[in-house]
Amino acid sequence: GTSWTEPRPVGMARGRIFAAVIVQDSILALQRGDNGYTLHASTDQGVTFSCRSILPLDAEGRCYGTMTLLPDGRLIAYVYSAHDECHLDYALSSDLGATWEAPLKATFAKKIRNPQIASFNGGFILHGRSGAGGLDDGHFVVYTSPDGLNWDQGTILQRQAAGAGAYYDHIVPVHH
């Protein structure tokens, strides 16, 4: 962290990177762009990236995204839908994002917006805002799961006092 290179593009299309994970010797980056959700991969420590796949997730009304590895080695990518804040669409890949299964939905009782996921202590946490614009929305909420697929009822950790809602980030230490 004492010196940095100049920024490099991840892909050729406009878009926003919502998540990145390191798997084996690759960096995988989830991007939401003009063509929907794409997965980019780097095998040279981030010097270059190439498009590995286009995820089978509907981009209409969708934004935000997060991804991680499940205990069985599958990659899971979740995306937020502005039309259904009680569910996140997700897709699974058994080959590190080269191909994807048909999308499914996971339920989040207290809603979820701008999700971020991490594996932690043998399970998973997923946190974000409890929706946007409705009754009891905008709070910082965290969900837990033993498998990264089935989530508890959620816990509001901080209620919104003013403004548009809770904003946050997470850092989960990785031990090798």
Residue, then its C-alpha position, 0 to 999 in steps of 0.5 A: g500500500t505504499s505505492w500504486t500503479e495508474p488505474r487500468p480499465v477492467g473491461m471495454a464497456r462502461g459500468r460499475i464494479f460491484a464486487a471482486v474476489i480472488v480465487q486460486d490465481s485469478i481476480l474475478a470482478l462483477q460489473r454492471g454495465d450497458n450489457g447487463y452483468t458481466l464477469h471479468a477475470s485477471t490471471d496476471q494480478g490485475v494487470t489485464f482483465s478479460c470478459r469471462s461471461i455474461l451472467p443470466l441475470d435480468a439487468e432491467g431495474r437491477c443495480y448493485g451486486t455482490m459475490t463470493l465462493l460457497p463451501d462447495g466451490r461454486l461462485i454465487a453472484y447476487v443482484y438487487s432489484a428495485h422492483d422487489e426489495c424482499h428478494l435478491d436474484y442470484a446465479l450460481s457457477s460451478d466453473l468459476g464463472a465460465t457458465w451459470e445456472a438459471p437465476l433463482k431468488a433468495t428471501f430477505a425479510k427486512k428487505i435488502r438494498n446494496p448488498q455485500i456478502a462475506s464468508f465468516n467463521g464457517g458461515f456467511i453475512l450479507h448486509g445492506r440497507s433495508g430497502a429504499g423509500g418505503l416504511d421502515d426502509g434505509h436502516f443498516v441490516v445484516y443477515t446470516s446464513p450457514d450456506g450462503l443461500n438460505w438467510d435468517q430474518g435479519t437484524i437491524l444494527q442501526r436505524q436511519a436517523a436522517g438522510a437517504g439511509a445507511y452507508y457502509d463497507h466491510i472488511v473481513p480478514v482472510h487468514h492463509 
